[in-house]
């Protein structure tokens, strides 16, 4: 079973998600932005979701975590929870 680690920032709007992605691209720290803006309790840990198996997350999230480039910030990714920026930190 495939496993991965990821961190994310969850916000209400696509516009806010895109704005945060631009801030990260400009050099702001993912962890700091997660702590300040994420609606998910994981924000307090810099957005870290720890290690999980394929199929444990909603399909839209899973698709990014298990098929997109590791170490890159992906998104906005829309789920029923809102809009996510997702960074895959490990996959194996």
C-alpha positions in Angstrom: 0.0 0.0 0.0 1.4 3.4 -1.0 2.1 5.9 1.7 2.9 9.6 1.7 3.4 12.6 3.9 2.0 16.0 3.1 1.1 19.3 4.5 -1.7 21.6 3.4 -3.4 24.9 3.9 -7.2 25.0 3.8 -9.1 28.2 3.0 -12.7 29.1 1.9 -12.0 30.7 -1.5 -10.0 29.9 -4.5 -8.8 33.5 -4.6 -7.3 33.3 -1.1 -5.7 30.0 -2.0 -4.1 31.5 -5.1 -2.9 34.5 -3.0 -1.2 32.3 -0.5 0.4 30.2 -3.2 1.9 33.4 -4.6 3.2 34.4 -1.2 4.9 31.0 -0.9 6.4 31.4 -4.4 7.8 34.8 -3.2 9.6 33.1 -0.3 7.1 33.2 2.6 7.2 30.0 4.8 4.5 27.4 4.1 4.4 26.6 7.9 3.9 30.2 8.9 1.1 30.8 6.4 -0.6 27.5 7.5 -0.5 28.5 11.1 -2.0 31.9 10.3 -4.6 31.1 7.6 -5.5 27.4 7.5 -9.0 26.4 8.7 -7.8 22.9 9.4 -6.5 22.1 13.0 -3.3 20.9 11.2 -2.4 24.5 10.7 -1.0 24.6 14.2 1.6 22.0 13.1 2.5 24.0 10.0 -0.2 22.2 8.0 1.4 18.8 8.5 -1.0 15.8 8.0 1.7 13.2 8.9 1.9 10.0 7.0 -1.1 8.3 5.5 -2.1 5.6 3.1 -3.6 6.0 -0.4 -7.4 6.1 -0.1 -7.5 7.7 3.4 -8.1 11.2 2.1 -10.8 12.6 -0.1 -10.3 11.6 -3.8 -9.3 15.1 -5.0 -6.6 15.3 -2.3 -5.5 11.8 -2.8 -5.0 12.3 -6.5 -2.5 15.2 -5.9 -0.7 13.5 -3.0 -0.1 10.2 -4.9 0.4 11.5 -8.5 1.9 15.0 -8.4 5.5 16.1 -7.9 7.0 15.8 -4.4 8.4 18.9 -2.8 6.2 21.3 -4.9 3.2 23.3 -3.8 0.1 22.2 -5.7 -3.3 23.9 -5.9 -5.8 25.4 -5.5 -7.3 21.9 -5.0 -11.0 22.0 -4.5 -12.7 19.5 -2.1 -15.9 19.6 -0.1 -14.0 21.3 2.7 -12.8 24.3 0.6 -9.6 25.0 -1.3 -6.2 23.5 -0.4 -2.6 24.2 -1.2 -0.9 20.8 -0.9 2.8 20.0 -0.6 3.8 16.4 -0.8 6.7 16.0 1.5 7.4 12.3 1.1 6.0 9.4 -1.0 7.1 5.8 -0.9 
